[in-house]
Structures are given as C-alpha cells and as structure tokens.
Amino acid sequence: MKFGMNLLLWSGSIEEEHYPILETLKDAGFDGVEIPLFAYDVDQCAALGEHINQLGLERTAVTVRNEEDNPISPDPAIRAAGVNLNKQALDCCQALGANFLCGPFHSALGLFSGAGPTDDELAWGIESMHAVAEYAQTCNVTLAVEYLNRFECYLLNSASDTVRFVEAVDHPNCKMMYDTFHANIEEKDVATAIRSCNQHTVHVHISENDRSTPGTGLVHWDATFDTLKETGYDGWLMVEAFGLALPELAAATKIWRRMYESEEQLARDALSFMKSEWEKRT
C-alpha cells in the first residue's frame, strides 16, 4: 500500500514556491503526492518531476475538463478540444514521471443539461475516452476515471456507472478510481460499491464527508478499509482535502470555513489515520 497527499489543499498549480510543502510531506512519511494539472506546461512539469525525484517521492496527477473542452459536447470541435487537452495532460504526466492520471476528465465539471446522460453523450464520452486511452498507452500512463456526485456532474455518478463506462471504452489503459467523498453521497452500501468495481479500480481518494481531515467525519471508514483489504486493493490511498488556500478552488468546492488547524497538520493527521487503519487489517 502507498500513502499519498493531493496538493490541491495548497494550490492548483505547483510552482517553486510550493517546493517546501513537498519536503514537509516527505518528512511526514508520505510515499508520494498528487499533482494538479490545470495548465499544461511540460517544461514546468519536468522541473517539478526532477525535484520530486530528488526528494524520493512518487507522484500521480489529476486533471478535469470544463465547458469549453467538454468530451461529451454535441459540438465535435469542443469534444476534440477535450481529447486534445487530456492528451496534453498525459504529456505532462510523462514529464512529471507520473504513471496515473486521475479525475473527472470524462465530461465537463459543474455543467448540467437538466437531465441524465443521453445515449449520444455516453457514446461521445466513450469515443473520446478511447482516443485518450490510446494515447495514454504510448505515454505509459493509466487513466483512473473518477465518478462524481450528482451535484458536480451527470455523466458518471456511481461505481456501477463507471464500471459500465470503462468496460465500454474497453482499453487496458482506461481504468477507474474510487473516492470516499462521492461514494458517501451516492452509494447505498460502500462495501458493495467497492466490490462491484474492484476489477477496474487502480486508485483511491481518501476524502472526508466535509472535505476536511479524513477520519473525523461521517464516511463509513470501517466498511471502506475492510472491503479494500478484502478485495486485495494494494494501490494508492491518496488524501484529497480542500481548504481556503486557493480562493478559486474554495469557490469551486464550496469551502467557506476553516475546518483544521493547518494544512500540514491535516496532512499529518490523515497519514496517521490511514496507516493506523491499514495496520489494523494486516
């Protein structure tokens, strides 16, 4: 098992000014970090990757799609833009040395039609993702498609939705991830959900129901860890928490109050929680 920390708690773009955070996370005992990719600067990613190498950390990456590059848009040009930007994210993964790209890059974040996905939208999404998976294979990167709760997207809202989607894409470099925050909203039984997607799950986000410190809220943690252990999961447990450090991210995630002592303390407490829960089951 590998324990990581998503850097979105600090910023949406990791610059040299954020390098001390990486050192703090290394000293705390994390195995790796998750790098947000919203601007696709390959040279910057290469420099960041080299610094992470020097620290002896591993890394994954996360990206999203928006209205102007929505892979399920009825406009072919917009769909093509989504595929192109996902490919640019994969180029950045190569520069970073990241073997996993996760996130809801299957459709536009926060864009709604007023109904569920149409057959056309599903078909466009599958076609777009297959093209990205083909490119991911050449980059030696595995896609970890993320489902979100119904208030953030409408294409993929559950484990069962995502299993069907990944199986329809039918490519070895297209897998899925499980996020405890979204599952806490959408799944009737988290153990059943984890079992149902086990064959396709390559990444897990550990996120509390209030997006603050994992282990301090209402997520069904015993069922989550029990079932991950039962199903033989042995990939990343990646903390995803949000705060007030980045105003535009706070607005996107609807975080209006401080719910922890400091970002560093949240990270340390989250790591202690994950390790102690996993050790109980070994």
ZAMARGU-4260 file (C-alpha; in steps of 0.2 Angstrom, whole numbers, plus 5000, padded with zeros to 4 digits):
<rodrens>
0) 5000/5000/5000 | 5006/5018/4996 | 5000/5033/5005 | 4999/5050/4996 | 4993/5068/4998
5) 4984/5078/4984 | 4992/5095/4983 | 4976/5104/4979 | 4975/5108/4998 | 4988/5121/4994
10) 4987/5126/4976 | 4980/5122/4959 | 4997/5125/4951 | 5013/5118/4959 | 5027/5131/4957
15) 5044/5133/4965 | 5037/5142/4980 | 5027/5126/4984 | 5043/5115/4985 | 5045/5116/5004
20) 5027/5108/5005 | 5034/5093/4996 | 5049/5092/5008 | 5037/5093/5023 | 5026/5079/5016
25) 5042/5068/5013 | 5047/5071/5031 | 5030/5067/5037 | 5031/5050/5029 | 5021/5051/5013
30) 5026/5039/4999 | 5020/5052/4986 | 5010/5066/4980 | 4996/5070/4968 | 5000/5085/4956
35) 4985/5095/4950 | 4986/5098/4931 | 4976/5113/4925 | 4989/5122/4915 | 4999/5110/4904
40) 5017/5117/4904 | 5028/5102/4900 | 5044/5111/4905 | 5037/5116/4922 | 5032/5098/4925
45) 5049/5092/4920 | 5057/5103/4933 | 5044/5098/4946 | 5047/5080/4942 | 5066/5082/4944
50) 5063/5090/4961 | 5051/5076/4967 | 5064/5063/4961 | 5077/5071/4972 | 5066/5070/4987
55) 5062/5052/4984 | 5044/5054/4982 | 5032/5046/4969 | 5018/5055/4961 | 5002/5054/4952
60) 4992/5068/4943 | 4974/5074/4942 | 4965/5085/4929 | 4947/5090/4925 | 4938/5096/4909
65) 4927/5111/4908 | 4913/5118/4897 | 4924/5124/4883 | 4933/5107/4881 | 4919/5095/4886
70) 4922/5077/4879 | 4903/5074/4878 | 4898/5090/4870 | 4886/5089/4854 | 4899/5100/4846
75) 4913/5089/4838 | 4926/5104/4839 | 4923/5105/4858 | 4924/5086/4860 | 4941/5087/4850
80) 4947/5101/4862 | 4943/5089/4877 | 4953/5075/4869 | 4967/5086/4865 | 4969/5094/4882
85) 4968/5077/4890 | 4982/5072/4879 | 4992/5087/4884 | 4989/5082/4902 | 4997/5065/4898
90) 5012/5074/4890 | 5014/5082/4907 | 5012/5066/4916 | 5027/5059/4906 | 5037/5075/4911
95) 5032/5073/4929 | 5036/5054/4929 | 5018/5051/4934 | 5010/5034/4929 | 4992/5038/4934
100) 4981/5052/4928 | 4965/5053/4938 | 4950/5064/4939 | 4933/5068/4931 | 4941/5071/4914
105) 4926/5062/4905 | 4915/5077/4905 | 4914/5095/4910 | 4914/5099/4929 | 4899/5108/4935
110) 4890/5108/4918 | 4872/5101/4918 | 4859/5098/4905 | 4844/5096/4916 | 4843/5078/4913
115) 4854/5062/4914 | 4866/5057/4900 | 4859/5054/4883 | 4864/5039/4873 | 4873/5051/4862
120) 4883/5059/4876 | 4888/5042/4883 | 4894/5037/4865 | 4903/5053/4863 | 4911/5050/4880
125) 4916/5033/4876 | 4923/5038/4859 | 4933/5052/4867 | 4940/5042/4881 | 4945/5028/4870
130) 4956/5041/4860 | 4964/5047/4876 | 4967/5029/4882 | 4976/5025/4865 | 4987/5040/4868
135) 4989/5035/4887 | 4996/5019/4881 | 5010/5027/4871 | 5014/5038/4887 | 5014/5023/4899
140) 5001/5031/4909 | 4985/5023/4916 | 4969/5033/4916 | 4959/5032/4933 | 4942/5039/4928
145) 4933/5047/4943 | 4914/5047/4946 | 4907/5062/4955 | 4892/5065/4965 | 4876/5071/4956
150) 4879/5090/4961 | 4896/5090/4952 | 4892/5081/4935 | 4879/5070/4927 | 4889/5058/4916
155) 4896/5046/4929 | 4889/5047/4947 | 4892/5029/4954 | 4903/5014/4954 | 4891/5005/4943
160) 4890/5019/4930 | 4909/5020/4929 | 4911/5001/4928 | 4900/5001/4913 | 4909/5016/4905
165) 4926/5008/4907 | 4920/4992/4900 | 4913/5001/4885 | 4929/5010/4882 | 4937/4993/4883
170) 4956/4998/4883 | 4969/4992/4895 | 4975/5009/4899 | 4957/5015/4905 | 4953/5010/4922
175) 4944/5019/4936 | 4946/5026/4954 | 4935/5026/4970 | 4933/5042/4980 | 4926/5040/4998
180) 4918/5058/4997 | 4907/5055/4982 | 4903/5037/4987 | 4897/5043/5004 | 4884/5053/4994
185) 4879/5042/4980 | 4881/5024/4986 | 4868/5014/4996 | 4882/5002/5003 | 4900/5007/5001
190) 4906/4989/5003 | 4895/4983/4989 | 4901/4998/4978 | 4920/4994/4981 | 4917/4975/4977
195) 4907/4980/4962 | 4922/4990/4954 | 4936/4980/4961 | 4942/4973/4945 | 4944/4990/4937
200) 4950/5001/4952 | 4968/5007/4952 | 4967/5022/4963 | 4958/5028/4979 | 4955/5045/4986
205) 4953/5046/5005 | 4941/5061/5007 | 4930/5065/5022 | 4912/5070/5020 | 4916/5088/5024
210) 4932/5088/5013 | 4942/5091/5029 | 4953/5079/5039 | 4950/5060/5035 | 4944/5051/5050
215) 4935/5065/5059 | 4918/5064/5050 | 4904/5053/5044 | 4912/5042/5030 | 4910/5023/5033
220) 4928/5021/5036 | 4927/5003/5044 | 4917/4997/5029 | 4929/5006/5017 | 4945/4999/5024
225) 4938/4982/5027 | 4932/4980/5010 | 4948/4987/5002 | 4958/4974/5011 | 4945/4960/5007
230) 4946/4964/4989 | 4965/4964/4989 | 4967/4983/4984 | 4986/4987/4985 | 4987/5004/4976
235) 4987/5022/4982 | 4977/5029/4996 | 4978/5047/4991 | 4971/5060/5003 | 4960/5073/4995
240) 4955/5088/5006 | 4951/5106/5002 | 4953/5122/5011 | 4954/5141/5009 | 4972/5142/5002
245) 4966/5144/4984 | 4951/5156/4983 | 4946/5149/4966 | 4947/5131/4972 | 4937/5136/4988
250) 4924/5143/4977 | 4923/5128/4966 | 4922/5116/4981 | 4911/5127/4991 | 4923/5128/5006
255) 4919/5144/5016 | 4926/5140/5033 | 4942/5133/5040 | 4940/5116/5047 | 4958/5111/5053
260) 4972/5119/5062 | 4984/5120/5047 | 4986/5111/5030 | 5002/5102/5037 | 4993/5096/5052
265) 4978/5090/5041 | 4991/5080/5031 | 5000/5073/5046 | 4983/5068/5054 | 4977/5060/5038
270) 4993/5050/5036 | 4992/5043/5054 | 4974/5039/5051 | 4977/5029/5035 | 4992/5020/5042
275) 4983/5015/5058 | 4968/5009/5049 | 4978/4999/5037 | 4989/4991/5050 | 4973/4985/5060
280) 4969/4974/5045 | 4986/4967/5041
</rodrens>
